[in-house]
């Protein structure tokens, strides 16, 4: 009888402990959500205040295109865009050759406020996209960094202020909006890839990123490989039948985006493979000469690597300022070197690093290396993948030197944006 009573007390104690743990878990989960919302809101307010400095957008292409979609058209009126370059003009119609997803997402907002009114508030839209991407990055690095709140703040500050993200939000325009949407979609895909790994959802999110920025299709093998993994830690090895099926489902999830792109190209240009990029009116003789070397060509590799790795600010007449073509990543984002300290024994981190390179390759051999940019803006396509090894590189904490590099990169971003807004940036010759 005594033993029975002791057992009953133990069971009651275990039940009480279990019940008490449930509210604690819920409290921690709720606290994490509020922190996530706070991080995103803080980033939104910061980006909004700097984006507002830019005034009206350079190019309201997506807002006008969203209005066209609402009216059942895939083209816009030629007079809707004041610049006559970086657009496709055919048969009295103008086509936006950039990925269509941003315009699709803007359709509800345009339906309520109108294209013209919403375009003048591009700063709010881009700041919201930037804030969302920062919140998603916060969530992504959770579990890959040291686990200390202070270290995570520094890592996310690196992403928000010392990569192309901040100045892409601030400068605005159709090019940068596409990059922001693709960044959000990629971060969502990476959260799924490092979390529940539902194959169909991974494929859909990969397709969403593709519909904003075409080079992100290079990440599809990475997503398919992670979809195949059923262990908590991804591994390399010969796949089982179940793993092959899961990988195939991820690829199948991407198919709707591919089919939509083919249809969209067909109704615009008569061919499912014609994106319109080859039909674009160049903005200046410089890009016309580059296009003559080939749309994609290794002849562009040296120039684009210079914009990414070695380019320095413009010196000479006037104050030190960017020239609009690019700036070395070692100047703009030196703390990304944290990735070198990652635990490269982890196959997922190795795949993430390789995918960051793969996503960048099409842009490195592309004739239009970008302009009106502080750094190499196409590098933003790769940044979400790099944040995984960067977080791993900080798994043992961040020293004062790394923090200084993050601050330095943020100062460079602020300096570059100030220069863009206060000094003329010459068209490349």
C-alpha positions in Angstrom: 0.0 0.0 0.0 2.8 2.4 0.9 4.5 1.6 -2.5 1.2 2.2 -4.3 0.8 5.6 -2.7 4.4 6.5 -3.5 3.8 5.6 -7.1 0.6 7.6 -7.2 2.4 10.6 -5.9 5.1 10.2 -8.5 2.6 10.0 -11.3 0.7 13.0 -10.0 4.0 14.9 -9.8 5.0 13.9 -13.3 1.6 15.0 -14.6 1.9 18.3 -12.8 5.4 18.9 -14.2 4.2 18.1 -17.7 1.3 20.5 -17.4 3.6 23.2 -16.1 6.0 22.7 -18.9 3.3 23.3 -21.6 2.6 26.9 -20.6 6.4 27.6 -20.5 6.8 26.2 -24.0 3.9 28.3 -25.2 5.3 31.4 -23.5 8.7 30.9 -25.1 7.0 30.4 -28.5 4.9 33.5 -28.1 7.9 35.5 -27.0 9.8 34.4 -30.1 7.0 35.5 -32.3 6.8 38.9 -30.7 10.6 39.3 -31.0 10.3 38.3 -34.7 7.6 40.9 -35.2 9.6 43.5 -33.4 12.7 42.9 -35.5 10.7 43.2 -38.7 9.0 46.3 -37.5 12.2 48.0 -36.4 13.8 47.2 -39.8 10.7 48.5 -41.6 10.9 51.8 -39.8 14.6 52.2 -40.4 14.2 51.3 -44.1 11.1 53.6 -44.5 13.0 56.6 -43.1 15.9 56.1 -45.5 13.7 55.1 -48.5 11.6 58.2 -48.1 14.7 60.3 -48.9 14.5 58.9 -52.4 11.1 60.5 -53.2 9.2 59.2 -56.2 10.4 56.0 -57.8 12.7 56.0 -60.8 10.7 53.3 -62.5 7.0 52.4 -61.6 7.0 49.5 -64.0 5.5 47.0 -61.6 2.8 49.3 -60.4 1.7 50.0 -64.0 2.0 46.3 -64.9 -0.1 45.3 -61.9 -2.8 47.7 -63.2 -2.5 46.1 -66.7 -3.0 42.7 -65.2 -6.1 43.9 -63.5 -7.4 45.0 -66.9 -6.5 41.7 -68.5 -3.4 42.9 -70.4 0.2 41.8 -70.3 1.5 45.0 -71.8 1.4 48.7 -70.7 1.0 51.9 -72.6 4.3 53.3 -74.0 3.6 56.6 -72.3 3.3 55.0 -68.8 7.0 55.0 -68.4 9.0 58.2 -69.0 12.4 56.5 -69.6 12.6 55.0 -73.0 15.4 52.5 -72.1 15.5 49.2 -70.4 12.1 48.2 -71.7 10.6 46.3 -74.7 8.7 48.3 -77.3 6.8 46.3 -79.9 3.8 47.2 -82.2 2.9 50.3 -80.2 3.0 48.4 -76.9 5.5 48.4 -74.0 6.4 45.2 -72.2 8.1 44.8 -68.8 10.7 42.1 -69.2 11.5 41.6 -65.5 10.0 38.7 -63.6 6.2 39.1 -63.1 5.7 38.1 -59.5 6.2 41.6 -57.9 3.4 42.9 -60.2 1.2 40.0 -59.3 1.7 40.6 -55.6 1.0 44.4 -56.0 -2.4 43.7 -57.8 -4.6 43.9 -54.6 -2.8 47.1 -53.5 -3.1 48.7 -56.9 -6.8 47.7 -57.1 -7.4 49.7 -53.9 -5.2 52.7 -54.3 -4.4 52.9 -58.0 -1.1 52.5 -59.7 -0.1 56.2 -59.8 -0.8 56.8 -56.1 0.9 53.6 -54.9 3.9 54.2 -57.1 4.6 57.5 -55.2 4.7 55.4 -52.0 7.2 52.9 -53.3 9.4 53.6 -50.3 6.7 52.1 -48.0 6.4 49.0 -50.2 10.1 48.4 -50.4 10.6 49.1 -46.7 7.9 46.5 -45.9 9.7 43.9 -48.2 13.0 44.8 -46.5 11.6 44.5 -43.0 10.0 41.1 -43.9 13.4 39.9 -45.2 15.2 40.9 -42.0 12.6 39.1 -39.9 12.9 36.0 -42.0 16.7 36.2 -41.7 16.4 36.4 -37.9 14.3 33.3 -38.0 16.7 31.5 -40.4 19.9 32.0 -38.4 18.2 30.8 -35.2 19.7 27.4 -34.4 22.8 28.0 -36.6 24.5 30.7 -34.6 25.8 30.7 -31.0 22.3 31.0 -29.6 23.1 34.2 -27.8 20.7 37.1 -28.5 23.5 39.7 -28.8 25.3 37.6 -31.5 22.1 37.2 -33.5 21.5 40.9 -33.4 24.9 41.5 -34.9 24.5 38.8 -37.6 21.1 40.2 -38.7 22.5 43.7 -38.6 25.1 42.4 -41.1 22.4 41.2 -43.3 20.3 44.3 -43.0 22.9 47.1 -43.2 26.1 45.7 -44.7 24.8 43.8 -47.7 23.0 45.2 -50.8 19.7 45.0 -49.0 19.7 48.5 -47.4 20.6 50.5 -50.4 18.4 48.3 -52.7 15.5 49.3 -50.5 16.5 53.0 -50.5 17.2 53.5 -54.1 14.0 51.8 -55.4 13.0 51.2 -59.0 11.8 48.2 -60.8 15.1 46.4 -60.7 15.4 46.6 -56.9 11.8 45.7 -56.2 12.4 42.4 -58.1 15.4 41.7 -56.0 13.6 42.3 -52.7 10.7 40.0 -53.7 13.1 37.3 -54.7 15.0 37.7 -51.4 11.9 37.2 -49.4 10.9 34.2 -51.4 14.3 32.6 -51.1 14.4 33.2 -47.3 11.0 31.5 -47.0 12.3 28.6 -49.1 15.4 28.3 -46.9 13.2 28.3 -43.7 11.2 25.4 -45.1 14.4 23.7 -46.3 15.9 23.8 -42.9 12.6 23.1 -41.1 9.8 20.8 -42.1 11.1 20.2 -45.6 7.8 19.7 -47.3 8.8 18.9 -50.9 5.8 20.5 -52.7 6.1 23.7 -50.7 9.8 23.9 -51.3 9.2 23.6 -55.0 6.5 26.3 -54.9 8.7 28.7 -53.0 11.6 28.0 -55.4 9.2 28.8 -58.3 8.1 32.1 -56.5 11.7 33.2 -56.3 12.2 32.3 -60.0 9.2 34.4 -61.0 10.9 37.4 -59.5 14.6 36.7 -60.4 15.3 34.1 -63.0 18.9 33.2 -61.7 17.4 31.7 -58.5 16.4 28.6 -60.5 20.0 27.5 -59.9 19.0 26.8 -56.3 16.5 24.2 -57.3 19.0 21.2 -56.9 19.7 22.4 -53.3 16.1 22.5 -52.4 15.4 19.1 -54.0 18.4 17.6 -52.1 17.1 19.0 -48.8 13.6 17.8 -49.6 15.1 14.3 -49.9 16.5 14.4 -46.4 14.4 12.8 -43.6 17.1 13.0 -40.9 17.5 16.0 -38.6 21.0 16.4 -40.0 21.2 16.2 -43.9 23.7 13.7 -45.2 25.3 12.7 -48.4 24.9 9.2 -49.8 23.0 7.1 -52.3 19.3 8.1 -52.1 16.6 5.6 -51.2 13.4 5.3 -53.3 11.5 7.4 -50.7 14.1 10.1 -50.9 14.0 10.1 -54.7 10.3 10.5 -54.6 10.5 13.5 -52.2 13.1 15.2 -54.4 10.9 14.6 -57.4 8.0 16.2 -55.6 10.0 19.3 -54.9 10.9 19.6 -58.6 7.3 19.0 -59.5 6.3 21.9 -57.2 8.5 24.2 -59.3 6.8 23.1 -62.5 3.8 25.6 -62.3 6.2 28.5 -62.2 8.0 27.2 -65.3 4.7 26.6 -67.1 3.4 30.1 -66.2 6.7 31.6 -67.4 6.4 29.8 -70.7 2.8 30.9 -71.2 3.6 34.5 -70.2 6.5 34.6 -72.7 4.3 33.1 -75.4 1.5 35.6 -75.2 3.9 38.5 -75.1 6.6 37.6 -77.6 5.3 34.5 -79.5 7.8 32.1 -78.0 7.8 30.4 -74.5 11.6 30.8 -74.4 11.7 34.5 -75.2 11.9 36.5 -71.9 12.3 39.8 -73.6 15.7 40.5 -72.2 17.3 40.3 -75.7 14.8 42.8 -77.0 15.4 45.5 -74.4 16.4 49.0 -75.5 19.8 49.7 -74.0 20.1 52.8 -71.9 23.4 53.9 -73.3 26.1 53.0 -75.9 28.1 51.3 -73.1 25.5 48.5 -72.7 25.0 48.3 -76.4 28.7 47.5 -76.8 28.5 44.9 -74.0 25.5 43.2 -75.6 27.5 43.0 -78.9 29.9 40.7 -77.0 27.1 38.3 -76.2 24.0 38.1 -74.0 25.7 35.5 -71.8 29.4 35.3 -72.4 32.6 34.6 -70.5 33.8 37.9 -72.0 31.7 39.6 -69.3 33.1 37.6 -66.4 36.1 39.8 -65.8 34.1 43.0 -65.8 31.4 41.6 -63.4 34.0 40.1 -61.1 35.6 43.5 -60.9 32.3 45.1 -59.9 31.8 42.4 -57.3 35.3 42.0 -55.9 37.8 44.7 -56.7 35.9 47.9 -57.8 36.9 51.0 -55.7 35.1 54.4 -55.3 35.5 57.2 -57.8 38.3 59.6 -57.0 39.4 62.8 -58.5 37.0 65.6 -59.2 34.7 66.2 -56.2 34.4 64.1 -53.0 35.0 60.4 -52.8 31.9 58.6 -54.1 30.7 55.5 -55.9 30.6 55.5 -59.7 27.4 53.5 -59.8 28.9 50.4 -61.5 29.8 48.5 -58.3 32.0 48.4 -55.2 34.2 45.6 -53.8 32.3 43.3 -51.5 35.4 43.5 -49.2 34.5 47.2 -48.7 30.7 46.9 -48.6 30.3 43.6 -46.7 33.7 42.6 -45.1 32.0 40.7 -42.3 30.7 38.1 -44.7 34.1 36.5 -44.3 32.6 35.0 -41.2 31.5 32.2 -43.5 35.1 31.1 -43.7 34.8 30.0 -40.0 31.6 27.9 -40.7 31.5 24.2 -39.7 32.1 23.0 -43.3 31.9 19.4 -42.1 28.1 20.0 -42.3 27.0 19.0 -45.8 24.1 21.4 -45.7 26.5 24.3 -45.2 28.7 23.1 -48.0 25.6 22.8 -50.3 24.5 26.3 -49.2 27.9 27.8 -50.1 28.0 26.1 -53.5 24.4 27.2 -54.2 25.3 30.8 -53.4 28.0 30.6 -56.1 25.7 28.8 -58.5 22.9 31.4 -58.2 25.5 34.1 -58.9 27.0 32.5 -62.0 24.4 33.6 -64.6 24.8 37.2 -63.4 28.5 37.1 -63.7 28.4 36.2 -67.4 25.5 38.5 -68.1 26.1 41.5 -70.3 24.2 44.0 -68.1 26.3 43.9 -65.0 24.1 46.5 -63.4 24.2 50.3 -62.9 23.1 52.8 -60.3 24.3 50.4 -57.6 26.6 50.7 -54.7 27.9 47.1 -54.8 27.1 44.3 -57.3 23.3 44.2 -56.7 22.9 40.8 -58.2 24.9 39.5 -55.2 21.8 39.9 -53.2 20.4 36.8 -54.9 23.2 34.8 -53.1 23.1 36.5 -49.7 20.3 34.3 -48.1 22.3 31.2 -48.8 25.5 32.7 -47.4 23.7 33.6 -44.2 23.7 30.0 -43.1 27.5 29.6 -43.1 27.9 33.1 -41.8 25.7 32.2 -38.8 27.7 29.0 -38.3 30.9 31.1 -38.4 29.5 32.9 -35.4 28.6 29.8 -33.5 31.3 30.4 -30.9 30.5 34.0 -30.5 31.5 37.3 -32.2 34.6 39.1 -31.3 35.1 42.9 -31.4 36.9 42.6 -34.7 33.9 41.1 -36.5 31.6 43.6 -34.9 33.8 46.4 -36.1 33.6 45.0 -39.7 29.8 44.9 -39.5 29.8 48.6 -38.4 32.2 49.5 -41.1 30.0 47.9 -43.8 27.0 49.7 -42.4 28.9 53.0 -42.6 29.9 52.3 -46.2 26.2 51.7 -47.0 25.1 54.9 -45.4 28.0 56.8 -47.2 27.0 55.3 -50.6 23.4 56.2 -50.2 24.2 59.7 -49.2 26.4 60.0 -52.3 23.7 58.7 -54.6 21.2 61.2 -53.3 23.4 64.2 -53.3 25.9 63.8 -56.1 25.3 63.1 -59.8 26.1 59.5 -60.9 27.3 59.6 -64.5 25.9 57.2 -67.1 28.7 54.7 -68.0 30.6 55.5 -71.2 
